[in-house]
Amino acid sequence: MKAKPTLPAVLAGFVLATGSVAAYAGDLQGLDKAKLGLEQAAHVARQTVPGKVLKAELERERGGSGLRWSFDIRDAHNLREVGVDAVTGKVLENTLDRDSHEGDRADSEED
């Protein structure tokens, strides 16, 4: 019988592969339904928005299969949230984090 990798091992591999800090906060029971692991989903997300992954989580949300990997990615100018369906690998979300963007504008206005 083939052993499944533990969540800490998966996260360690992700951090080593991407050089990014990742946090997992989600439903561990959903992990067995996900056909895309953290590394695969992060690869899809970073193809959509090149940048540094600051946060990653597996969550249940409406749309797609109902199970998605959600990534906060810092690109050259903004913080974006990218959602990748954990079953199909389809990008379900690619949105600008409004709070981060407004904070960036406020910082630039003070200069």
C-alpha positions as CSV (number, residue, x, y, z in Angstrom):
1,M,0.0,0.0,0.0
2,K,1.3,3.4,-1.0
3,A,1.5,5.9,1.8
4,K,-0.1,9.3,1.3
5,P,2.2,12.3,2.1
6,T,1.3,14.1,5.3
7,L,0.2,17.7,5.2
8,P,3.5,19.0,6.7
9,A,5.5,17.1,4.1
10,V,3.3,18.6,1.3
11,L,3.8,22.1,2.7
12,A,7.5,21.6,3.1
13,G,7.8,20.5,-0.5
14,F,5.8,23.5,-1.7
15,V,7.9,25.9,0.2
16,L,11.1,24.3,-1.1
17,A,9.7,24.3,-4.7
18,T,8.5,27.8,-4.7
19,G,10.6,29.5,-2.1
20,S,7.4,30.9,-0.7
21,V,5.7,30.9,2.6
22,A,2.5,29.0,2.6
23,A,-0.1,28.6,5.3
24,Y,-2.8,25.9,5.2
25,A,-6.1,26.6,6.8
26,G,-8.8,24.4,5.6
27,D,-10.8,21.3,5.7
28,L,-8.4,18.3,6.0
29,Q,-11.2,16.0,5.0
30,G,-11.5,17.8,1.7
31,L,-7.9,17.0,0.9
32,D,-8.7,13.4,-0.1
33,K,-11.2,14.7,-2.7
34,A,-8.8,17.1,-4.2
35,K,-7.2,15.8,-7.4
36,L,-4.8,18.6,-7.5
37,G,-2.3,18.9,-4.7
38,L,-1.0,22.1,-3.3
39,E,2.1,22.2,-5.5
40,Q,0.1,21.5,-8.7
41,A,-2.6,24.1,-7.9
42,A,0.2,26.6,-6.9
43,H,1.8,26.1,-10.3
44,V,-1.5,26.8,-12.1
45,A,-2.1,29.9,-9.9
46,R,1.5,31.2,-10.5
47,Q,1.0,30.8,-14.3
48,T,-2.1,33.0,-14.0
49,V,-0.4,35.6,-11.7
50,P,3.4,35.4,-11.6
51,G,4.6,36.4,-8.2
52,K,5.2,35.3,-4.6
53,V,2.6,33.1,-2.9
54,L,2.0,34.5,0.5
55,K,-0.9,32.3,1.6
56,A,-2.5,29.1,0.4
57,E,-5.6,27.3,1.7
58,L,-8.0,24.6,0.7
59,E,-11.6,25.8,1.1
60,R,-15.1,24.9,0.2
61,E,-16.7,27.6,-1.9
62,R,-19.6,27.8,-4.4
63,G,-18.6,27.4,-8.0
64,G,-16.7,24.7,-9.8
65,S,-16.5,21.4,-7.9
66,G,-17.1,23.3,-4.6
67,L,-13.5,22.6,-3.4
68,R,-10.8,25.1,-4.3
69,W,-7.2,26.0,-3.5
70,S,-7.1,29.8,-2.8
71,F,-3.8,31.7,-3.1
72,D,-2.8,35.2,-2.1
73,I,-0.1,36.2,-4.6
74,R,1.9,39.4,-4.5
75,D,2.9,40.4,-8.0
76,A,5.0,43.5,-8.9
77,H,2.2,45.9,-8.1
78,N,-0.7,44.2,-6.2
79,L,-1.9,41.5,-4.0
80,R,-4.3,39.2,-5.9
81,E,-6.4,36.2,-4.9
82,V,-6.4,33.3,-7.3
83,G,-8.7,30.4,-6.8
84,V,-8.0,27.0,-8.5
85,D,-10.6,24.2,-8.6
86,A,-9.0,21.4,-6.6
87,V,-10.7,18.8,-8.7
88,T,-10.4,20.2,-12.3
89,G,-7.5,22.6,-12.1
90,K,-9.6,25.4,-13.7
91,V,-8.9,28.9,-12.5
92,L,-12.1,30.0,-10.8
93,E,-11.0,33.4,-9.4
94,N,-8.4,36.0,-10.2
95,T,-9.2,39.2,-8.2
96,L,-7.4,42.2,-7.0
97,D,-7.3,42.4,-3.2
98,R,-9.0,45.8,-2.8
99,D,-7.7,46.5,0.7
100,S,-4.1,45.9,-0.4
101,H,-4.5,48.1,-3.5
102,E,-6.1,51.0,-1.6
103,G,-3.3,50.8,0.9
104,D,-0.7,51.0,-1.9
105,R,-2.5,54.1,-3.3
106,A,-2.6,55.7,0.1
107,D,1.1,55.1,0.7
108,S,2.0,56.6,-2.7
109,E,-0.2,59.7,-2.0
110,E,1.7,60.4,1.2
111,D,5.0,60.6,-0.6
